[in-house]
């Protein structure tokens, strides 16, 4: 299943499960334009104004193609540019301006910095060094894999994080009992466990609780950790953009981290406890299995110039984001998080790399940049603007409020539950793009507050843990052969419910203190 939830890249074929059959794609291909024509022609009775009907028609087409992936999601994201002016909702200049919202460039700068980190190998070194120093206790190692995945996914895509850590975990798993596959253990396939790719993963894996817990720790850590920063996951970026345009609320990088990091920390610890509870390890010590980690760290050597340079740029950008409100803003008010991101993005093209490798990043490297996610952002912002302009957001909020409970906390719980389980089978970015404009209007009607309900939607779209097709990390660890579908579903359903509860508590108790 091709997903662009977190980074715009396709889940490798070796780890993909056929989550969207060809029939569904073909049906979606025709159902999208058909739904558009039915709504525009007025076949479905409605009390909406003409612009609202036209917006609903465009949204129906886009939503069907997004959810069915009848065509690449990035291609579908161009439909608002074509259709919204055509049906008279907004002029082309207004629609295309949505594709250049500041948050698009915030993510662009973050993507460029992430590419430089990956090219230098800095993320690989960090992963190996941290994991090798956690000791040999099984519980600590499971926690270590989860924390490393969470930290990396705050800055690098969750797909890249999982692709990096799964081979490392498999090297540990292969040494649990030296399990044979085709006559060789996975460790024997190469001298460096970091170069074992999911394509090389066999289906005959030791299906021990330790192996399963390590793989799920990587997947779940990558998904949860991205919520901690505005650039960690696309739904966060969409929230930043829609909150600014719909509510006039500016979400600063440091302010969001102050809210989300405690939520992420509690969720990670709870996930660790739950993994060990549901998958009790057969052994308490992995001294022999972790030997490969220590060997690899010894082979890495000291930081080279490229890694030091990337680390310096990363530290400057991250430090600027976290200190801007009280250190930079008083002296240079025009500096924004977008400015800092783009400074970092430009610097990696300017700083020389060692050994005649040109710069830290070349333009050829940007072929791997997930441009499709940036188009998806633009489509979401364009639809959000059309919702407001046409009044469709207020109409939808009124209809939904008629069937919603009067208790605001119960309303938040219901919304969070629906979104969590919806994103098990849909793109989290597309879901956020469709639901955040409605949440902006629905929040006031329900008494929860528009911003609070938008945060609920943005956070819970990243908390899908039950199915391999839910997120790329889930698909990657499922492809390792160390996790079965029943195991993932059994652990994932508890994490889905736990995510609903934690997000509800965080939005109710902690959000008002950080965003008064």
PEFENRA-V86662 format. One record per backbone hydrogen bond with DSSP energy under -1.0 kcal/mol. NH is the residue of the N-H (numbers start at 1). CO is the residue of the C=O. If there is no record, write none. Layout:
# PEFENRA-V86662
nh=NH co=CO
nh=NH co=CO
This chain:
# PEFENRA-V86662
nh=15 co=12
nh=19 co=17
nh=25 co=21
nh=26 co=22
nh=27 co=23
nh=28 co=24
nh=29 co=25
nh=30 co=26
nh=31 co=27
nh=32 co=28
nh=34 co=30
nh=35 co=31
nh=36 co=32
nh=37 co=33
nh=38 co=34
nh=39 co=35
nh=40 co=36
nh=41 co=37
nh=42 co=39
nh=43 co=38
nh=53 co=49
nh=54 co=50
nh=55 co=51
nh=56 co=52
nh=57 co=53
nh=58 co=54
nh=59 co=55
nh=60 co=56
nh=61 co=57
nh=62 co=58
nh=63 co=59
nh=64 co=60
nh=65 co=61
nh=66 co=62
nh=67 co=63
nh=68 co=64
nh=69 co=65
nh=76 co=72
nh=77 co=73
nh=78 co=75
nh=79 co=76
nh=82 co=78
nh=83 co=79
nh=84 co=80
nh=87 co=83
nh=88 co=85
nh=89 co=84
nh=95 co=91
nh=96 co=92
nh=97 co=93
nh=98 co=95
nh=99 co=96
nh=100 co=97
nh=101 co=98
nh=104 co=101
nh=106 co=102
nh=107 co=103
nh=108 co=104
nh=109 co=105
nh=110 co=106
nh=111 co=107
nh=112 co=108
nh=113 co=109
nh=114 co=110
nh=115 co=111
nh=116 co=112
nh=117 co=113
nh=118 co=114
nh=119 co=115
nh=120 co=116
nh=121 co=117
nh=122 co=117
nh=125 co=121
nh=126 co=122
nh=127 co=123
nh=128 co=124
nh=129 co=125
nh=130 co=126
nh=131 co=127
nh=132 co=128
nh=134 co=131
nh=138 co=284
nh=141 co=137
nh=142 co=138
nh=143 co=139
nh=144 co=140
nh=145 co=141
nh=146 co=142
nh=147 co=143
nh=148 co=144
nh=149 co=145
nh=150 co=146
nh=151 co=147
nh=152 co=148
nh=153 co=149
nh=155 co=152
nh=156 co=152
nh=161 co=157
nh=162 co=158
nh=163 co=159
nh=164 co=160
nh=165 co=161
nh=166 co=162
nh=169 co=165
nh=170 co=166
nh=171 co=167
nh=172 co=168
nh=173 co=169
nh=174 co=170
nh=176 co=173
nh=189 co=186
nh=195 co=192
nh=196 co=193
nh=200 co=197
nh=201 co=198
nh=205 co=203
nh=212 co=208
nh=213 co=209
nh=214 co=210
nh=215 co=211
nh=216 co=212
nh=217 co=213
nh=218 co=214
nh=219 co=215
nh=220 co=216
nh=221 co=217
nh=222 co=218
nh=223 co=219
nh=224 co=220
nh=225 co=221
nh=226 co=222
nh=227 co=224
nh=228 co=225
nh=232 co=229
nh=236 co=233
nh=237 co=233
nh=238 co=234
nh=239 co=235
nh=240 co=236
nh=241 co=237
nh=242 co=238
nh=243 co=239
nh=244 co=240
nh=245 co=241
nh=246 co=242
nh=247 co=243
nh=249 co=243
nh=256 co=252
nh=257 co=253
nh=258 co=254
nh=259 co=255
nh=260 co=256
nh=261 co=257
nh=264 co=260
nh=265 co=261
nh=266 co=262
nh=267 co=263
nh=268 co=264
nh=269 co=265
nh=270 co=266
nh=271 co=267
nh=272 co=268
nh=273 co=269
nh=274 co=270
nh=275 co=271
nh=276 co=272
nh=277 co=273
nh=278 co=274
nh=279 co=275
nh=286 co=136
nh=290 co=286
nh=291 co=288
nh=294 co=290
nh=295 co=291
nh=296 co=292
nh=297 co=293
nh=298 co=294
nh=299 co=295
nh=300 co=296
nh=308 co=304
nh=309 co=305
nh=310 co=306
nh=311 co=307
nh=312 co=308
nh=313 co=309
nh=314 co=310
nh=315 co=311
nh=316 co=312
nh=317 co=313
nh=318 co=314
nh=319 co=315
nh=320 co=316
nh=321 co=317
nh=322 co=318
nh=323 co=319
nh=324 co=320
nh=327 co=323
nh=329 co=324
nh=331 co=328
nh=332 co=328
nh=335 co=332
nh=340 co=336
nh=341 co=337
nh=342 co=338
nh=343 co=339
nh=344 co=340
nh=345 co=341
nh=346 co=342
nh=347 co=343
nh=348 co=344
nh=349 co=346
nh=350 co=347
nh=351 co=347
nh=353 co=358
nh=357 co=354
nh=360 co=351
nh=361 co=348
nh=366 co=363
nh=367 co=364
nh=368 co=365
nh=369 co=366
nh=371 co=369
nh=373 co=370
nh=375 co=371
nh=376 co=372
nh=377 co=373
nh=378 co=374
nh=379 co=375
nh=380 co=376
nh=381 co=377
nh=382 co=378
nh=383 co=379
nh=384 co=380
nh=385 co=381
nh=386 co=382
nh=387 co=383
nh=388 co=384
nh=389 co=385
nh=390 co=386
nh=391 co=387
nh=393 co=387
nh=395 co=391
nh=396 co=392
nh=397 co=393
nh=398 co=394
nh=399 co=395
nh=400 co=396
nh=401 co=397
nh=402 co=398
nh=403 co=400
nh=411 co=407
nh=412 co=408
nh=413 co=409
nh=414 co=410
nh=415 co=411
nh=416 co=412
nh=417 co=413
nh=418 co=414
nh=419 co=415
nh=420 co=416
nh=421 co=417
nh=422 co=418
nh=423 co=419
nh=425 co=422
nh=431 co=427
nh=432 co=428
nh=433 co=429
nh=434 co=430
nh=435 co=431
nh=436 co=432
nh=439 co=435
nh=440 co=436
nh=442 co=438
nh=443 co=439
nh=445 co=441
nh=446 co=442
nh=448 co=443
nh=449 co=443
nh=453 co=449
nh=454 co=450
nh=455 co=451
nh=456 co=452
nh=457 co=453
nh=458 co=454
nh=459 co=455
nh=460 co=456
nh=461 co=457
nh=462 co=459
nh=463 co=460
nh=470 co=467
nh=475 co=471
nh=476 co=472
nh=477 co=473
nh=478 co=474
nh=479 co=475
nh=481 co=478
nh=488 co=484
nh=489 co=485
nh=490 co=486
nh=491 co=487
nh=492 co=488
nh=493 co=489
nh=495 co=491
nh=496 co=492
nh=497 co=493
nh=498 co=494
nh=499 co=495
nh=500 co=496
nh=501 co=497
nh=502 co=498
nh=503 co=499
nh=504 co=500
nh=505 co=501
nh=506 co=502
nh=507 co=503
nh=508 co=504
nh=509 co=505
nh=510 co=506
nh=511 co=506
nh=514 co=510
nh=515 co=511
